[in-house]
Amino acid sequence: MSEAADQIFAMLKQSAQSGAPLYLQLRKSIEDAVNRGLIGPGDALPSERDIASKADISRVTVRKAVQDLVKGGILVQRHGSGTFVAPRMERVEQSLSRLTSFTEDMARRGMAVRSAWLDRGLYAPSPDEMMVLGLSSNELVARVARLRIANDTPLAIERAALSASVLPDPAGIGSSLYAALETTGLRPVRAVQRISAANLGGDDARLLEVPSGIAGLHIERISYLASGKVIEFTRSIYRGDAYDFVAELRLSGPGEEGRP
Ligand code: GLP
């Protein structure tokens, strides 16, 4: 029997007097063992059968407790290899006053960045893209959709749209969209960003490796060239447990109230 199992059973014995339903006692024991660092991120949980036989409870009860903890993001299940304590997210603090790229933000923190391509190509624009990018129906839009990954943790899904005249070869951007725009003198100098709450579900949750229903952030960035022309329209989904957005606020001067 593993050390992790011993830690969990020690916690379970302590809560046995509480009179709470068994699955809740077990759930709490596992949670306490994780919170106290007795079992750490990445540690394997003993098998359902081991827990059930050692604690003398049914496998159904064990499954119910484990499923609850998976839903809450405390444990993760990997098909074929078992159940593990979820990796702890190091939160990224992101300033809202600088126009930087994902690659720059992560590199500044010493994190290794990579992306997985979800889509890249030229398409007929959607009504939203036509409106924001100022495209007509016979022009094309370049779409670049990526899962952005830092230190092997998926942090965001970013779907960028640009006029095809700005980015005729979306497959050729390499690892950074802003670096590619910089080479053609089209890197944005200003952006307006809108952040709203979103519950992550379906494919988004799966890609970001979080339980379905967990909190996330929907971020829309419209960025501009110095001329005022819109260059980028990006809609992103960020993990809510990974980001703190920080803005510095100043008392507005006379006559500035309400100015964006
Ligand atoms: C940020 C922004 C996106 C922008 C991206 C460019 O993440 N939210 O709007 O497209 O940076 O990042 P990179 O240059 O690494 O591709």
py3Dmol code that shows the C-alpha trace and the ligand (Angstrom):
import py3Dmol

protein = """\
ATOM      1  CA  MET A   1       0.000   0.000   0.000  1.00  0.00           C
ATOM      2  CA  SER A   2       1.405   3.427  -0.963  1.00  0.00           C
ATOM      3  CA  GLU A   3       2.271   6.279   1.354  1.00  0.00           C
ATOM      4  CA  ALA A   4      -0.541   8.314  -0.213  1.00  0.00           C
ATOM      5  CA  ALA A   5      -3.021   5.638   0.798  1.00  0.00           C
ATOM      6  CA  ASP A   6      -1.737   5.638   4.380  1.00  0.00           C
ATOM      7  CA  GLN A   7      -2.138   9.415   4.590  1.00  0.00           C
ATOM      8  CA  ILE A   8      -5.709   9.234   3.316  1.00  0.00           C
ATOM      9  CA  PHE A   9      -6.676   6.463   5.727  1.00  0.00           C
ATOM     10  CA  ALA A  10      -5.152   8.338   8.650  1.00  0.00           C
ATOM     11  CA  MET A  11      -7.351  11.332   7.756  1.00  0.00           C
ATOM     12  CA  LEU A  12     -10.361   9.051   7.301  1.00  0.00           C
ATOM     13  CA  LYS A  13      -9.964   7.580  10.784  1.00  0.00           C
ATOM     14  CA  GLN A  14      -9.923  11.087  12.227  1.00  0.00           C
ATOM     15  CA  SER A  15     -13.214  12.001  10.522  1.00  0.00           C
ATOM     16  CA  ALA A  16     -14.937   8.657  11.251  1.00  0.00           C
ATOM     17  CA  GLN A  17     -16.649  10.062  14.341  1.00  0.00           C
ATOM     18  CA  SER A  18     -18.340  12.890  12.432  1.00  0.00           C
ATOM     19  CA  GLY A  19     -21.435  10.814  11.495  1.00  0.00           C
ATOM     20  CA  ALA A  20     -21.423  12.353   7.984  1.00  0.00           C
ATOM     21  CA  PRO A  21     -22.201  10.046   5.005  1.00  0.00           C
ATOM     22  CA  LEU A  22     -19.216   7.842   4.191  1.00  0.00           C
ATOM     23  CA  TYR A  23     -18.546   9.314   0.753  1.00  0.00           C
ATOM     24  CA  LEU A  24     -18.399  12.814   2.261  1.00  0.00           C
ATOM     25  CA  GLN A  25     -15.973  11.587   4.941  1.00  0.00           C
ATOM     26  CA  LEU A  26     -13.772  10.048   2.281  1.00  0.00           C
ATOM     27  CA  ARG A  27     -13.978  13.131   0.063  1.00  0.00           C
ATOM     28  CA  LYS A  28     -12.950  15.330   2.975  1.00  0.00           C
ATOM     29  CA  SER A  29     -10.105  12.984   3.932  1.00  0.00           C
ATOM     30  CA  ILE A  30      -8.632  13.121   0.445  1.00  0.00           C
ATOM     31  CA  GLU A  31      -9.130  16.891   0.266  1.00  0.00           C
ATOM     32  CA  ASP A  32      -7.477  17.389   3.676  1.00  0.00           C
ATOM     33  CA  ALA A  33      -4.551  15.179   2.686  1.00  0.00           C
ATOM     34  CA  VAL A  34      -4.067  17.336  -0.445  1.00  0.00           C
ATOM     35  CA  ASN A  35      -4.493  20.666   1.378  1.00  0.00           C
ATOM     36  CA  ARG A  36      -2.006  19.683   4.069  1.00  0.00           C
ATOM     37  CA  GLY A  37       0.482  18.641   1.412  1.00  0.00           C
ATOM     38  CA  LEU A  38       0.463  15.007   2.620  1.00  0.00           C
ATOM     39  CA  ILE A  39      -0.106  14.013  -0.982  1.00  0.00           C
ATOM     40  CA  GLY A  40       1.142  16.448  -3.593  1.00  0.00           C
ATOM     41  CA  PRO A  41       0.375  17.535  -7.171  1.00  0.00           C
ATOM     42  CA  GLY A  42       0.972  14.661  -9.583  1.00  0.00           C
ATOM     43  CA  ASP A  43       0.827  11.953  -6.879  1.00  0.00           C
ATOM     44  CA  ALA A  44      -1.252   8.943  -7.853  1.00  0.00           C
ATOM     45  CA  LEU A  45      -4.313   8.150  -5.790  1.00  0.00           C
ATOM     46  CA  PRO A  46      -4.529   4.513  -4.691  1.00  0.00           C
ATOM     47  CA  SER A  47      -6.874   2.470  -6.854  1.00  0.00           C
ATOM     48  CA  GLU A  48     -10.597   2.447  -6.167  1.00  0.00           C
ATOM     49  CA  ARG A  49     -10.312  -1.192  -5.103  1.00  0.00           C
ATOM     50  CA  ASP A  50      -7.438  -0.517  -2.652  1.00  0.00           C
ATOM     51  CA  ILE A  51      -9.275   2.374  -1.021  1.00  0.00           C
ATOM     52  CA  ALA A  52     -12.506   0.365  -0.766  1.00  0.00           C
ATOM     53  CA  SER A  53     -10.868  -2.698   0.777  1.00  0.00           C
ATOM     54  CA  LYS A  54      -8.603  -0.819   3.176  1.00  0.00           C
ATOM     55  CA  ALA A  55     -11.362   1.519   4.404  1.00  0.00           C
ATOM     56  CA  ASP A  56     -13.978  -1.248   4.287  1.00  0.00           C
ATOM     57  CA  ILE A  57     -16.413   0.761   2.197  1.00  0.00           C
ATOM     58  CA  SER A  58     -18.045  -0.015  -1.143  1.00  0.00           C
ATOM     59  CA  ARG A  59     -16.397   0.862  -4.441  1.00  0.00           C
ATOM     60  CA  VAL A  60     -19.507   2.865  -5.351  1.00  0.00           C
ATOM     61  CA  THR A  61     -18.866   5.109  -2.343  1.00  0.00           C
ATOM     62  CA  VAL A  62     -15.219   5.545  -3.319  1.00  0.00           C
ATOM     63  CA  ARG A  63     -16.209   6.366  -6.906  1.00  0.00           C
ATOM     64  CA  LYS A  64     -18.713   8.994  -5.758  1.00  0.00           C
ATOM     65  CA  ALA A  65     -16.121  10.746  -3.565  1.00  0.00           C
ATOM     66  CA  VAL A  66     -13.472  10.641  -6.296  1.00  0.00           C
ATOM     67  CA  GLN A  67     -15.884  11.909  -8.981  1.00  0.00           C
ATOM     68  CA  ASP A  68     -16.785  14.895  -6.774  1.00  0.00           C
ATOM     69  CA  LEU A  69     -13.111  15.759  -6.369  1.00  0.00           C
ATOM     70  CA  VAL A  70     -12.500  15.426 -10.114  1.00  0.00           C
ATOM     71  CA  LYS A  71     -15.423  17.789 -10.768  1.00  0.00           C
ATOM     72  CA  GLY A  72     -13.956  20.254  -8.267  1.00  0.00           C
ATOM     73  CA  GLY A  73     -10.554  20.177  -9.970  1.00  0.00           C
ATOM     74  CA  ILE A  74      -8.752  18.643  -6.930  1.00  0.00           C
ATOM     75  CA  LEU A  75      -8.061  15.356  -8.738  1.00  0.00           C
ATOM     76  CA  VAL A  76      -7.584  14.546 -12.416  1.00  0.00           C
ATOM     77  CA  GLN A  77      -8.325  11.273 -14.138  1.00  0.00           C
ATOM     78  CA  ARG A  78      -6.141  10.123 -17.008  1.00  0.00           C
ATOM     79  CA  HIS A  79      -7.639   7.376 -19.062  1.00  0.00           C
ATOM     80  CA  GLY A  80      -5.695   4.189 -18.713  1.00  0.00           C
ATOM     81  CA  SER A  81      -3.298   5.465 -16.062  1.00  0.00           C
ATOM     82  CA  GLY A  82      -5.460   6.300 -13.045  1.00  0.00           C
ATOM     83  CA  THR A  83      -6.356   9.205 -10.786  1.00  0.00           C
ATOM     84  CA  PHE A  84      -3.869  11.831  -9.642  1.00  0.00           C
ATOM     85  CA  VAL A  85      -3.732  14.948  -7.493  1.00  0.00           C
ATOM     86  CA  ALA A  86      -4.250  17.849  -9.935  1.00  0.00           C
ATOM     87  CA  PRO A  87      -1.203  19.973 -10.763  1.00  0.00           C
ATOM     88  CA  ARG A  88      -1.244  23.199  -8.767  1.00  0.00           C
ATOM     89  CA  MET A  89      -1.635  26.261 -10.977  1.00  0.00           C
ATOM     90  CA  GLU A  90       0.836  29.011 -10.492  1.00  0.00           C
ATOM     91  CA  ARG A  91      -1.266  32.085 -11.123  1.00  0.00           C
ATOM     92  CA  VAL A  92       0.007  34.471 -13.761  1.00  0.00           C
ATOM     93  CA  GLU A  93      -0.312  38.150 -12.924  1.00  0.00           C
ATOM     94  CA  GLN A  94      -0.999  40.101 -16.093  1.00  0.00           C
ATOM     95  CA  SER A  95      -0.925  43.877 -16.365  1.00  0.00           C
ATOM     96  CA  LEU A  96      -3.814  45.425 -18.253  1.00  0.00           C
ATOM     97  CA  SER A  97      -1.896  48.504 -19.282  1.00  0.00           C
ATOM     98  CA  ARG A  98       0.731  47.076 -21.646  1.00  0.00           C
ATOM     99  CA  LEU A  99       0.086  45.798 -25.152  1.00  0.00           C
ATOM    100  CA  THR A 100       2.170  42.643 -25.126  1.00  0.00           C
ATOM    101  CA  SER A 101       1.928  39.256 -26.801  1.00  0.00           C
ATOM    102  CA  PHE A 102       1.405  35.917 -25.117  1.00  0.00           C
ATOM    103  CA  THR A 103       4.920  34.859 -26.106  1.00  0.00           C
ATOM    104  CA  GLU A 104       6.454  37.979 -24.525  1.00  0.00           C
ATOM    105  CA  ASP A 105       4.344  37.685 -21.363  1.00  0.00           C
ATOM    106  CA  MET A 106       5.400  34.125 -20.719  1.00  0.00           C
ATOM    107  CA  ALA A 107       9.042  34.627 -21.740  1.00  0.00           C
ATOM    108  CA  ARG A 108       9.289  37.511 -19.241  1.00  0.00           C
ATOM    109  CA  ARG A 109       8.281  35.048 -16.522  1.00  0.00           C
ATOM    110  CA  GLY A 110      10.806  32.489 -17.703  1.00  0.00           C
ATOM    111  CA  MET A 111       8.090  30.109 -18.825  1.00  0.00           C
ATOM    112  CA  ALA A 112       8.501  27.860 -21.857  1.00  0.00           C
ATOM    113  CA  VAL A 113       5.810  28.727 -24.414  1.00  0.00           C
ATOM    114  CA  ARG A 114       4.324  26.603 -27.118  1.00  0.00           C
ATOM    115  CA  SER A 115       1.077  26.474 -29.046  1.00  0.00           C
ATOM    116  CA  ALA A 116      -1.046  23.724 -30.508  1.00  0.00           C
ATOM    117  CA  TRP A 117      -2.760  24.700 -33.736  1.00  0.00           C
ATOM    118  CA  LEU A 118      -6.548  24.450 -33.719  1.00  0.00           C
ATOM    119  CA  ASP A 119      -7.106  26.214 -37.037  1.00  0.00           C
ATOM    120  CA  ARG A 120      -5.277  28.417 -39.540  1.00  0.00           C
ATOM    121  CA  GLY A 121      -6.447  29.422 -42.946  1.00  0.00           C
ATOM    122  CA  LEU A 122      -8.270  31.921 -45.120  1.00  0.00           C
ATOM    123  CA  TYR A 123     -12.070  31.997 -44.906  1.00  0.00           C
ATOM    124  CA  ALA A 124     -15.097  34.006 -45.947  1.00  0.00           C
ATOM    125  CA  PRO A 125     -15.557  36.434 -43.019  1.00  0.00           C
ATOM    126  CA  SER A 126     -18.364  36.112 -40.448  1.00  0.00           C
ATOM    127  CA  PRO A 127     -20.631  39.169 -39.944  1.00  0.00           C
ATOM    128  CA  ASP A 128     -18.714  40.001 -36.701  1.00  0.00           C
ATOM    129  CA  GLU A 129     -15.363  39.822 -38.475  1.00  0.00           C
ATOM    130  CA  MET A 130     -16.637  41.967 -41.354  1.00  0.00           C
ATOM    131  CA  MET A 131     -17.867  44.597 -38.958  1.00  0.00           C
ATOM    132  CA  VAL A 132     -14.825  44.745 -36.669  1.00  0.00           C
ATOM    133  CA  LEU A 133     -12.147  44.384 -39.347  1.00  0.00           C
ATOM    134  CA  GLY A 134     -13.997  46.534 -41.892  1.00  0.00           C
ATOM    135  CA  LEU A 135     -14.091  43.752 -44.511  1.00  0.00           C
ATOM    136  CA  SER A 136     -16.550  43.440 -47.362  1.00  0.00           C
ATOM    137  CA  SER A 137     -18.205  40.105 -48.178  1.00  0.00           C
ATOM    138  CA  ASN A 138     -15.886  39.449 -51.117  1.00  0.00           C
ATOM    139  CA  GLU A 139     -12.712  39.825 -49.039  1.00  0.00           C
ATOM    140  CA  LEU A 140     -11.133  37.015 -47.011  1.00  0.00           C
ATOM    141  CA  VAL A 141     -10.290  36.767 -43.335  1.00  0.00           C
ATOM    142  CA  ALA A 142      -7.173  35.031 -41.985  1.00  0.00           C
ATOM    143  CA  ARG A 143      -7.948  32.947 -38.912  1.00  0.00           C
ATOM    144  CA  VAL A 144      -5.323  31.732 -36.482  1.00  0.00           C
ATOM    145  CA  ALA A 145      -6.649  29.594 -33.614  1.00  0.00           C
ATOM    146  CA  ARG A 146      -4.236  28.204 -31.045  1.00  0.00           C
ATOM    147  CA  LEU A 147      -4.144  26.507 -27.699  1.00  0.00           C
ATOM    148  CA  ARG A 148      -1.520  28.496 -25.791  1.00  0.00           C
ATOM    149  CA  ILE A 149       0.603  26.425 -23.453  1.00  0.00           C
ATOM    150  CA  ALA A 150       3.115  27.619 -20.852  1.00  0.00           C
ATOM    151  CA  ASN A 151       5.364  25.203 -18.949  1.00  0.00           C
ATOM    152  CA  ASP A 152       3.254  22.376 -20.337  1.00  0.00           C
ATOM    153  CA  THR A 153       0.021  23.788 -18.868  1.00  0.00           C
ATOM    154  CA  PRO A 154      -2.646  24.904 -21.344  1.00  0.00           C
ATOM    155  CA  LEU A 155      -3.603  28.450 -20.312  1.00  0.00           C
ATOM    156  CA  ALA A 156      -5.766  29.845 -23.090  1.00  0.00           C
ATOM    157  CA  ILE A 157      -7.524  29.208 -26.370  1.00  0.00           C
ATOM    158  CA  GLU A 158      -6.987  32.175 -28.681  1.00  0.00           C
ATOM    159  CA  ARG A 159      -8.846  32.689 -31.945  1.00  0.00           C
ATOM    160  CA  ALA A 160      -7.424  35.616 -33.892  1.00  0.00           C
ATOM    161  CA  ALA A 161      -8.935  37.063 -37.051  1.00  0.00           C
ATOM    162  CA  LEU A 162      -7.107  39.503 -39.329  1.00  0.00           C
ATOM    163  CA  SER A 163      -7.729  40.752 -42.813  1.00  0.00           C
ATOM    164  CA  ALA A 164      -6.185  38.387 -45.386  1.00  0.00           C
ATOM    165  CA  SER A 165      -4.492  41.441 -46.894  1.00  0.00           C
ATOM    166  CA  VAL A 166      -2.578  41.825 -43.604  1.00  0.00           C
ATOM    167  CA  LEU A 167      -1.851  38.118 -43.129  1.00  0.00           C
ATOM    168  CA  PRO A 168      -2.043  36.354 -46.497  1.00  0.00           C
ATOM    169  CA  ASP A 169      -0.333  33.213 -45.140  1.00  0.00           C
ATOM    170  CA  PRO A 170      -1.713  32.410 -41.673  1.00  0.00           C
ATOM    171  CA  ALA A 171       0.223  29.122 -41.600  1.00  0.00           C
ATOM    172  CA  GLY A 172       3.489  31.041 -41.837  1.00  0.00           C
ATOM    173  CA  ILE A 173       3.373  33.034 -38.606  1.00  0.00           C
ATOM    174  CA  GLY A 174       5.763  30.781 -36.687  1.00  0.00           C
ATOM    175  CA  SER A 175       5.389  30.819 -32.924  1.00  0.00           C
ATOM    176  CA  SER A 176       4.277  34.443 -32.453  1.00  0.00           C
ATOM    177  CA  LEU A 177       1.599  36.393 -34.303  1.00  0.00           C
ATOM    178  CA  TYR A 178       2.902  39.738 -33.043  1.00  0.00           C
ATOM    179  CA  ALA A 179       6.476  38.882 -34.069  1.00  0.00           C
ATOM    180  CA  ALA A 180       5.171  38.025 -37.556  1.00  0.00           C
ATOM    181  CA  LEU A 181       3.226  41.314 -37.745  1.00  0.00           C
ATOM    182  CA  GLU A 182       6.308  43.193 -36.555  1.00  0.00           C
ATOM    183  CA  THR A 183       8.335  41.944 -39.530  1.00  0.00           C
ATOM    184  CA  THR A 184       5.823  43.526 -41.917  1.00  0.00           C
ATOM    185  CA  GLY A 185       5.550  46.732 -39.865  1.00  0.00           C
ATOM    186  CA  LEU A 186       1.977  45.890 -38.873  1.00  0.00           C
ATOM    187  CA  ARG A 187       2.297  45.204 -35.147  1.00  0.00           C
ATOM    188  CA  PRO A 188      -0.557  46.883 -33.279  1.00  0.00           C
ATOM    189  CA  VAL A 189       0.236  49.874 -31.052  1.00  0.00           C
ATOM    190  CA  ARG A 190      -3.064  50.161 -29.178  1.00  0.00           C
ATOM    191  CA  ALA A 191      -5.819  47.757 -28.192  1.00  0.00           C
ATOM    192  CA  VAL A 192      -9.165  47.677 -26.459  1.00  0.00           C
ATOM    193  CA  GLN A 193      -9.725  44.577 -24.376  1.00  0.00           C
ATOM    194  CA  ARG A 194     -13.045  43.380 -22.984  1.00  0.00           C
ATOM    195  CA  ILE A 195     -13.031  40.742 -20.246  1.00  0.00           C
ATOM    196  CA  SER A 196     -16.092  38.837 -19.094  1.00  0.00           C
ATOM    197  CA  ALA A 197     -16.817  35.764 -16.992  1.00  0.00           C
ATOM    198  CA  ALA A 198     -17.518  32.456 -18.689  1.00  0.00           C
ATOM    199  CA  ASN A 199     -18.121  28.913 -17.534  1.00  0.00           C
ATOM    200  CA  LEU A 200     -15.887  26.565 -19.453  1.00  0.00           C
ATOM    201  CA  GLY A 201     -17.646  23.661 -21.078  1.00  0.00           C
ATOM    202  CA  GLY A 202     -17.309  20.993 -23.759  1.00  0.00           C
ATOM    203  CA  ASP A 203     -14.294  21.233 -26.031  1.00  0.00           C
ATOM    204  CA  ASP A 204     -12.918  24.357 -24.319  1.00  0.00           C
ATOM    205  CA  ALA A 205     -12.738  22.611 -20.919  1.00  0.00           C
ATOM    206  CA  ARG A 206     -11.236  19.511 -22.508  1.00  0.00           C
ATOM    207  CA  LEU A 207      -8.526  21.497 -24.311  1.00  0.00           C
ATOM    208  CA  LEU A 208      -7.691  23.494 -21.207  1.00  0.00           C
ATOM    209  CA  GLU A 209      -7.670  20.290 -19.117  1.00  0.00           C
ATOM    210  CA  VAL A 210     -10.137  21.600 -16.553  1.00  0.00           C
ATOM    211  CA  PRO A 211     -13.411  20.093 -15.323  1.00  0.00           C
ATOM    212  CA  SER A 212     -16.453  21.143 -17.335  1.00  0.00           C
ATOM    213  CA  GLY A 213     -18.395  24.014 -15.766  1.00  0.00           C
ATOM    214  CA  ILE A 214     -15.387  25.594 -14.028  1.00  0.00           C
ATOM    215  CA  ALA A 215     -14.938  29.392 -14.138  1.00  0.00           C
ATOM    216  CA  GLY A 216     -12.996  30.984 -16.976  1.00  0.00           C
ATOM    217  CA  LEU A 217     -12.540  34.343 -18.664  1.00  0.00           C
ATOM    218  CA  HIS A 218     -13.674  35.383 -22.078  1.00  0.00           C
ATOM    219  CA  ILE A 219     -11.332  38.037 -23.456  1.00  0.00           C
ATOM    220  CA  GLU A 220     -11.841  39.973 -26.641  1.00  0.00           C
ATOM    221  CA  ARG A 221      -9.031  42.142 -27.988  1.00  0.00           C
ATOM    222  CA  ILE A 222      -9.413  44.578 -30.854  1.00  0.00           C
ATOM    223  CA  SER A 223      -6.080  46.108 -31.710  1.00  0.00           C
ATOM    224  CA  TYR A 224      -5.117  49.022 -33.899  1.00  0.00           C
ATOM    225  CA  LEU A 225      -2.252  50.383 -35.952  1.00  0.00           C
ATOM    226  CA  ALA A 226      -1.017  53.932 -35.308  1.00  0.00           C
ATOM    227  CA  SER A 227      -3.187  55.018 -38.275  1.00  0.00           C
ATOM    228  CA  GLY A 228      -6.316  53.924 -36.364  1.00  0.00           C
ATOM    229  CA  LYS A 229      -6.963  50.944 -38.641  1.00  0.00           C
ATOM    230  CA  VAL A 230      -8.116  47.776 -36.847  1.00  0.00           C
ATOM    231  CA  ILE A 231      -5.515  45.070 -37.348  1.00  0.00           C
ATOM    232  CA  GLU A 232      -6.557  42.213 -35.049  1.00  0.00           C
ATOM    233  CA  PHE A 233      -9.804  40.838 -33.653  1.00  0.00           C
ATOM    234  CA  THR A 234      -9.061  38.085 -31.141  1.00  0.00           C
ATOM    235  CA  ARG A 235     -11.491  36.152 -28.993  1.00  0.00           C
ATOM    236  CA  SER A 236      -9.926  34.074 -26.257  1.00  0.00           C
ATOM    237  CA  ILE A 237     -10.920  31.786 -23.438  1.00  0.00           C
ATOM    238  CA  TYR A 238      -8.557  31.813 -20.456  1.00  0.00           C
ATOM    239  CA  ARG A 239      -8.461  29.486 -17.481  1.00  0.00           C
ATOM    240  CA  GLY A 240      -9.928  31.300 -14.494  1.00  0.00           C
ATOM    241  CA  ASP A 241      -7.599  29.548 -12.048  1.00  0.00           C
ATOM    242  CA  ALA A 242      -4.473  30.688 -13.858  1.00  0.00           C
ATOM    243  CA  TYR A 243      -4.784  34.429 -14.345  1.00  0.00           C
ATOM    244  CA  ASP A 244      -4.998  37.565 -12.245  1.00  0.00           C
ATOM    245  CA  PHE A 245      -5.474  40.644 -14.407  1.00  0.00           C
ATOM    246  CA  VAL A 246      -4.122  43.740 -12.737  1.00  0.00           C
ATOM    247  CA  ALA A 247      -4.901  47.342 -13.667  1.00  0.00           C
ATOM    248  CA  GLU A 248      -3.486  50.486 -12.120  1.00  0.00           C
ATOM    249  CA  LEU A 249      -6.164  53.066 -11.421  1.00  0.00           C
ATOM    250  CA  ARG A 250      -5.631  56.806 -11.043  1.00  0.00           C
ATOM    251  CA  LEU A 251      -7.921  59.513  -9.847  1.00  0.00           C
ATOM    252  CA  SER A 252      -9.115  61.254 -12.981  1.00  0.00           C
ATOM    253  CA  GLY A 253      -8.242  64.914 -13.520  1.00  0.00           C
ATOM    254  CA  PRO A 254     -10.919  67.607 -13.810  1.00  0.00           C
ATOM    255  CA  GLY A 255     -13.120  67.091 -16.872  1.00  0.00           C
ATOM    256  CA  GLU A 256     -11.870  63.520 -17.459  1.00  0.00           C
ATOM    257  CA  GLU A 257     -14.689  61.611 -15.731  1.00  0.00           C
ATOM    258  CA  GLY A 258     -16.066  58.786 -17.806  1.00  0.00           C
ATOM    259  CA  ARG A 259     -13.425  59.134 -20.532  1.00  0.00           C
ATOM    260  CA  PRO A 260     -12.334  55.651 -21.738  1.00  0.00           C
TER     261      PRO A 260
END
"""
ligand_1 = """\
16
GLP
C -2.125 37.934 -26.463
C -3.414 38.567 -26.922
C -3.828 38.176 -28.323
C -2.650 38.231 -29.281
C -1.538 37.378 -28.748
C -0.331 37.385 -29.663
O -2.303 36.696 -25.912
N -4.512 38.278 -26.011
O -4.836 39.078 -28.754
O -3.055 37.782 -30.557
O -1.135 37.848 -27.499
O 0.587 36.486 -29.103
P 1.774 35.840 -29.897
O 2.552 36.956 -30.526
O 2.543 35.100 -28.854
O 1.193 34.933 -30.935
"""
view = py3Dmol.view(width=600, height=400)
view.addModel(protein, "pdb")
view.setStyle({"model": 0}, {"cartoon": {"style": "trace"}})
view.addModel(ligand_1, "xyz")
view.setStyle({"model": 1}, {"stick": {}})
view.zoomTo()
view.show()
